[in-house]
Amino acid sequence: MNCPVIELAQQLIARPSISPDDQGCQDLLIERLNNIGFTVEKMPFGDTLNFWAHRGNAGKTLAFAGHTDVVPAGDHSKWQTPPFSPTIINQHLYGRGAADMKGSIAAMVVAAERFVEKYPTHTGRLAFLITSDEEAKATHGTVKVVETLQARHESVDYCLVGEPSSQSALGDIIKNGRRGSITAHLTILGTQGHVAYPHLADNPVHRATNFLQELVTTKWDDGNQYFPATSMQIANINAGTGADNVIPGELKVQFNFRFSTELTDTIIRERVTDMLERHGLAYRLEWFLSGQPFLTGDSELVSATVQAIHEVTGRETTLSTSGGTSDGRFIAQMGTHVIELGPLNATIHKVDECVSIEDLQQLAVIYERIMELLLL
């Protein structure tokens, strides 16, 4: 069909860019941005391709951020059409990455093309930060680009991440923050032995029972007007050899906190350690911090986005910090105002992932209007 946004989205979906293998997606985007006067800097790190592109030198910087990688499609036979053969059915574009987030990237780039054509001497700086590793480890992607920009004291005032934020209708929800995420890998130490001779062993499962009960029932905070209360969930628990006559020597527990701005990862670590010590447990404990919480409160970026959505769709927007993490957590560490706005998230990571053609077309118009409100 003759629609620039849909055509570009189809070209991106046709490249099976399973994280972190970009499969030429970024070269396609770079060519488009070069053609409208962007300075493009490739930033590969490890097995990950990234680029930072910008146009204009004076004034505030508005960056659009996204990822070209996708999750695996799984069993292709379960899809009604091949996952990397973009197909239009009933005014929806099907294919892996259609909603998360090649559709958004296509809308961003086409919006930039239209904006530059209308305002070739625009004030402010328009930028793109694109990575090929958001869905997997996210260790050599956006976080490395941000570190590079910070090292040379390059600032970004506003950033819009194209994650699929909408729930029931395009633009009904935008993410103005995300909870932090930290995972504990805990091993409770005991002494292995025969179940018939418990006095010669020390069962770590029995010892850990009271600690686990306290961990599960503790109220960590009350949240605030933007964030729900911090949640803790045990994800994995394992002990024993598989035999029914052996007292285990170790109990391994993995648990995750999704925490608000009312807590810090340091406080969480300290409170868990205090629990372990109070219960008199011998243990090993390792932590993995995957992201700090961030929040964009009253901001020109939020106001402009809410206004643009209303002008284009007539809808009122709800601000939300729900869901998992995104690369916005890295960009926010620069002091940048960050929000997320993209298409409906109902089919992301699923078989038959799809996006409404009308929504993608409207999304490009919304993105363009945000550029106008912030850069003119």
N, C-alpha and C positions, 0 to 999 in steps of 0.2 A: 504494500500500500504506500501511497505517496505522502508520508508523514515523517519528517526528519527524526523526531524522537523515537518513534517505533522502529524505523529503519536502523538507527544506531543501536537500539536495544537488541534488535535481532542479530546484528553483526557481533555484538558482545556475547550474547547467549550461545551463539554457534561455536564459540571457542571454549573448549572444556577445561576451564581454568580452575581445576580442583586445587585448593590451597596447598602449597604456595606457588604452584606452577601457573604463571600468568598467561601463557599460550598466545602472546601477541596482543592482548587487550590493551595494554598501556601504550604500545606503539601506535595503535589506532587512535587513542585519545590524544597522544602527544602531537600527532600529525594535525589533528583538528585544531588544537590549541595554538600550535605554531602558526597556522594559517591566519589566525586573528590577532597575532602580535604578542602572544605570551612568551616570556622567557621561561624555558623549561630546563630544570636541573634533575637529571636522573640520580637517584640515591640508592643503589643496590647495597644490601647488607646480607651476608650469608647467602641463603637460598631464596631470598625475598627481593622482588623488584618494587621500588617505590619511585615516585617523582614528586617534586615540588615545582609548581608553575605559578607565575605571577605576571600581572599586567598593570602598569601604572606605578608611580613612585611616591607621590605625595598623598597625604591624608591617611585615614584609617584603613585597615586591611580587613576585608571580608573574605574568608576562606571557605570553600566547599570541600568536604572530606568524604572519602568513600573507599571501598575495597573492590577490586576486580576478581578476587577469589571467591569460590563457592564451595559448599560442602558436597561430598560425593552424592551421586544420584541414587545409589543403591541398585536394586534389581530393576534394570531397564524394562523388563517385560511387564512390570506392574504399572508403567506409565501408559496413558492412552496414546501419547505420541512420544517419539524419542526425546529424552531430556535435553539434548544439545542440538536439536533440530527445531528452532523456534517456529511455533505454529499458532495461527490465530483461529480460535474457535469461539463462536458466540461473543464476539467483541472483547475477548480476553487473549492476551499473549501468554502462551505456555512455554515453559522451559526452565531448567535449573538456573537460578539467579534472576529470574524475571522480577521478583519482588525484593530479593535480598542479594545484591542490591544493584544489579546492572541496569534495571529500569531507572532508578534514581540517578545513576551516573549519566545515563543518556540524557535525562531531563536537565541535569546540571550543565552539561556541555552545550546542548542546543540553546538553553537559556542564555549562556554566556555569549554564544555566537550572535543571538538576536540583540542582546544588550550592547555589545561592541559595535554592531552595525548601526544601531540607533545613536549611540553615544561614543563615538570613536575617541573623543578627548575627555572622557569621564574623569571626574576627580576620584580620589581614593584609589586603593589598590585591590584588585580582584585576584584571588588565588585559588589553587587547587592542591590538595594533599591526597595522593592516591597510593594505596598499598596493595600488595598481593597476598598478604598474610594477616587477615583479621579473624578468619574462621578457625584457624588451627592454633599454633603456639603463640602468635602475636608477639614474638620476641625480637624479630628483625624488621618489623614493619613501622607503623606510625610512631611507636615509642622511640625508635632510632632517628626518624626524621625530626621529631620534636627535640631530641637531644642535640642534634646538629644545629637546628635553628636557634636554640637557646645558647649554645656555645658561641655563636656569632652575634648574639644579642638582637636577633630578629624577632620582632613582636607581631602577634596576630590579635587584633581587637575582637573580631567576631568569627565564629566558625559554625557552619551548619553541616551536620553530618546527615547523610541521606538514608539512615537506617529506616526500615519500614515501621513507622511509629503509629500509623492510623489503625483504628480498631474496627469501626463499623462503616465509616465513610471517610473519604480523603480529607485529611486535615482536622478530623474531630479531636485528635490528641497529638500534642507535641511533647517530646521529652525535654524538660529543662534541667534535668539532673539524673544521676544514677547512683544507686547504692554502691558502697565499697564491697569488696569480696576478699575474704581471707580464709584459707583452709589449713586446718591442723592435721598433721600426721603423727598420731600418738601411739606409743607402744608402752603398755603397762607390763612391767617385768615381774615374773614369779619364778617358781622352781618346778620343773617338770617331774612327774612321778607317776606311780601306779595308783589307780583310783581306790584300790583296797588298802593303801597305806598313806592316807592323806597327811598324817603327822610327819611324813618324810618329804612332803612337797609343799608348795605354796601356790594356791590357785589364783592367778591374776584376774580371772573372771569374777570370782567371789569378792576379791578385794576391791574391784573397780565398781561394784554395783552402786554403792552410795554416791560415789563421785559422778557416775553417769546420770543418776537420778537428779542430782543437783544441777548438772550441766543442762539437762533437758527442761527443768522447771524454772530455771533462773529467768527473771525479767531483766533484760539488758538495758533497755531504755524505753521511753514512751514515744519515740519519734518526734516529729514536729509538724508544722503546717504543710510541709512539702514531702516529708518522708514518713512511711509507716515505721512502726517499731522495729528495731533490729531483730532478725530471725536467726536462729541456730538450728541446723539440721544435721543429724548423723547420716552420713552417706554410705559408709561401709564399716563393717565390724567383723573380725575374724579371729578365731583361736582354735587350737587343737590340731591334732595330726590326722584326724579322720577316724581314728580308732576310738572305740567306746570305753576303753580301759586305761586311757592315758590322761592324766591331768596336764593341761597345757602349761608351757613355760612362759608364753607371751600372749597378750591380748592386744590386737591392733585395731585402732579405731580412727576413722577419718571423719572429720566434721567440718562444716563450712558455716561461716557467718556472712550474712548480707547485712551490712551495717550502714546506719544513717550518719549524718553530720553531727549527731549528738555524741557519737563515740569516735575514738581513734583506734587504729590497729594496735597501738602501744597499750592502751587501756585493756583491750580484749586479751592480749597476750598476758598481761600482768594478772588479770582476774582469773584466767584459766590456770596459770601457774600457782596462784594462791590456793585455788581449790585443790589442786593435786597435792600440794604440800600439807594442807589441813587434813586431808584424808590419808596422809602417811604413805603415799604410793611411791614405789620406785619406778622410774619411767625414762623414756627418751621422747623428745618432742621436737618436731620440725614444723616450721610455718611456711606457707606459700601465699604471699600477698599478690593477688592478680589485679587489684585496682583500688584506688582511693575513691571515696564518694566525692561527687561534685554537684554543685548547684548553681544555676544561673537564675538569680532572682529578678528584681526590676531591672530591665535592660532595654536599650534601644533595639537590640536584636529580637528579643521576645515581642516587643511592641510591633515592630515591622512585620514579623512573621504572622502574628495574630491578625494584623490589618490586611496583609496580602491574602491570607486564606479567606477572610470574610469577603473581600472584594471579588475574588475569583469564584468562590463556591457559595457565598451567602451563609456559611456556617460559623457558629461560635466554637471556639477552641478551648479544650481543657488542658491544663498543664499537668504533667505526670512525671514521677520518678520511678515508676514501676518497671519490672522486667529485669533482665540480666545486665551484664556489662557491655560496653562498646568502646571503640577507640576514642570516643569523646573523653574518657577518663585520662588519657595521656595528654590530649590537647589542652584540657582544663588546667593542667599543671603549669602552663605558661601564663596563667592569669587571664586566659581568654574566656570570653562569654561564649558558651557552647550550648546549642540545642540540637535536637534530632527531629527531622521531618522527612517522611517518605510515605510510600503507598501502604495499603492494607497488609497486615502481617498474618492474615489467616492461613496462608498456605506456605509460609517460609519453612524451609528444611523438609517439606513434605513431598510425597509423590504428587505429580501434577501441579507443581508450583505454577502460579499464574498471577497476572496483574491485569486490571482493566485498562483497555486502550484509552478510554476517555480520561481515566485518572492520571495516566502518564502524561497525556497532553496538557491537562490542567496543572499538573505538578510543575511542568516546565514554565508555565505562565506564572505560577506562584513564585518560583525561584527567581524569575526575571524581575518580578515586581519587588521582591526583597532587595535585589541589587539596586534597583532604582531608589528605593526608600533610604538605603544606607550609604550609597556612593554618589549621589547627585546633590 
